Amino acid sequence: MDIGVIQETDRWIAVNKPAGIQVERNPFGASVESLVYAHLEQEKRIPYVGIAHRLDRVTTGLVLVAKKKSMLRKLNDQFREKDIRKIYLAATEHPPPAAQGTLNHWLEKSQEKKKALVREGPGGKARECMTNYKTYGRTAQGYTLIQLEPITGRYHQLRAQLAAAGSPVVGDALYGAQTPYREQQIMLHAWKLEFFDDELENRLLVQAPLPDWAADMPGII
């Protein structure tokens, strides 16, 4: 399996993660980390692969990987300071309550159920999470296409929040979706990522190709 390279410099590489694999190296098969290593190994005997952020196994889309320790530190700082902008696309079974707005919930990670549980408010281990969204309309299959921009970064945040709003992601049976999709894949895609590139001394926007379920929608830029 080859990893789809979106953009590459001498300090970082952006790749298009397929569904069904994890980001970090693991004993169960290919990962973004192992595939990027194999790609970089063609030019350097022992390349450096620094994982700065993750996507769920069932999610597709953009993953930014550092090729130097110094770059990983800079990316980690930006993620910690919430100075990186992430934009996702999702196709949901039902439209959200409004065409655009902010989803605000309290989530608690359940190790037993391997999912995020929505709570009515603060308390215990529940943490507040917020996501801005806007809808693009209906896809050819009749699903609602939504752009999502998470403000916080909680476990399964987008999936849990959409389900709590009555709009589960297509194929996401873990969060109540009734419509099946491909094996080990849901209609959730990490589409764009904006970060500060200190060598260019400017913010840079990197974009993954649209998934097939969104490619025919008008007005997506």
Residue pairs with C-beta under 8 A, 6 or more apart in sequence:
1 18
1 21
1 30
1 35
2 35
2 39
3 15
3 16
3 17
3 32
3 35
3 36
3 38
3 39
4 15
4 16
4 18
4 209
5 13
5 14
5 15
5 16
5 39
6 14
6 15
6 16
6 62
6 206
6 207
6 208
6 209
7 13
7 14
7 206
8 14
9 67
9 199
10 67
10 68
11 66
11 67
11 68
11 70
11 71
11 199
12 64
12 65
12 66
12 67
12 71
12 75
13 36
13 39
13 40
13 64
13 65
13 67
14 62
14 63
14 64
14 65
14 193
14 206
14 208
15 32
15 35
15 36
15 62
15 63
15 65
16 60
16 61
16 62
16 63
16 208
16 209
17 23
17 32
17 55
17 59
17 60
17 61
17 62
17 63
17 190
18 60
19 57
19 58
19 59
19 60
19 182
19 184
19 185
19 186
20 57
20 58
20 183
20 184
20 185
21 29
21 30
21 31
21 32
21 35
21 57
22 28
22 31
22 32
22 57
23 31
23 32
23 33
23 51
23 53
23 54
23 55
23 63
24 31
24 32
24 33
24 51
24 54
25 31
25 33
25 34
25 37
32 51
32 63
32 65
33 49
33 51
33 65
36 49
36 65
37 47
37 49
40 47
40 49
40 67
41 47
47 67
48 66
48 67
48 68
48 69
49 65
49 66
49 67
50 65
50 66
50 67
50 68
50 69
50 71
50 72
50 75
51 65
51 66
52 64
52 65
52 66
52 72
52 75
52 76
52 79
53 63
53 64
53 75
53 79
53 84
54 63
55 61
55 63
55 190
56 156
56 159
56 188
57 184
58 171
58 172
58 184
58 185
58 186
58 188
59 186
59 188
59 189
59 190
60 185
60 188
60 189
60 190
60 211
61 88
61 189
61 190
61 191
61 208
61 211
62 190
62 191
62 192
62 193
62 206
62 207
62 208
63 190
64 75
64 193
64 195
64 206
66 72
66 75
74 196
74 198
75 84
75 195
77 83
78 84
78 195
78 196
79 153
82 151
82 153
83 195
83 196
84 193
84 194
84 195
85 149
85 192
85 193
85 194
85 195
86 149
86 150
86 190
86 192
86 193
86 194
87 147
87 148
87 149
87 191
87 192
87 193
88 147
88 148
88 149
88 150
88 158
88 188
88 189
88 190
88 191
89 145
89 146
89 147
89 148
89 188
89 189
89 191
89 210
89 211
89 214
89 220
90 145
90 146
90 148
90 158
90 162
90 169
90 187
90 188
90 189
91 139
91 141
91 143
91 144
91 145
91 146
91 169
91 170
91 187
91 213
91 214
92 143
92 144
92 146
92 162
92 167
92 168
92 169
92 170
92 187
93 143
93 144
93 167
93 168
93 169
93 170
93 177
93 178
93 179
94 144
94 166
94 167
94 168
95 135
95 144
95 167
96 103
96 133
96 135
96 144
96 146
96 162
96 165
96 166
96 167
97 165
97 166
99 134
99 135
100 132
100 133
100 134
100 135
101 132
101 133
102 130
102 131
102 132
102 133
102 151
103 130
103 131
103 132
103 133
103 161
103 162
103 164
103 165
104 128
104 129
104 130
105 118
105 119
105 128
105 129
105 160
105 161
105 164
106 118
106 119
106 120
106 121
106 122
106 123
106 126
106 127
106 128
106 129
107 116
107 117
107 118
107 119
107 126
107 127
107 129
107 154
107 155
107 156
107 157
107 160
107 161
108 116
108 117
108 119
108 124
108 125
108 126
108 127
109 115
109 116
109 117
109 125
109 154
109 155
109 156
110 116
110 117
114 174
115 156
115 160
115 174
115 175
116 154
116 155
116 156
116 157
116 159
116 160
117 160
118 160
118 161
118 163
118 164
119 126
122 128
127 152
127 154
128 152
129 150
129 151
129 152
129 154
129 157
129 161
130 150
130 151
130 152
131 148
131 149
131 150
131 151
131 152
131 157
131 158
131 161
132 148
132 149
132 151
133 146
133 147
133 148
133 149
134 146
134 147
135 144
135 145
135 146
135 147
136 145
136 146
136 147
136 217
136 219
136 220
137 144
137 145
137 217
137 219
138 144
138 145
139 145
139 213
139 214
139 216
139 217
140 216
141 213
143 170
143 179
143 187
143 213
144 167
145 214
145 217
145 220
146 162
146 167
147 191
148 158
148 162
150 157
150 158
154 160
156 175
158 169
158 188
159 168
159 169
159 172
159 174
159 175
159 186
159 188
160 175
162 168
162 169
162 175
163 169
163 172
163 175
163 176
163 177
168 175
168 176
168 177
168 178
169 175
169 177
169 186
169 187
169 188
170 177
170 179
170 181
170 186
170 187
170 213
171 177
171 179
171 180
171 181
171 182
171 185
171 186
171 187
172 186
172 188
173 180
177 186
181 187
187 211
187 213
189 208
189 210
189 211
189 214
190 208
191 207
191 208
191 210
192 205
192 206
192 207
192 208
193 205
193 206
194 203
194 204
194 205
194 206
195 203
195 204
195 206
196 202
196 203
196 204
197 203
197 204
210 220
214 220
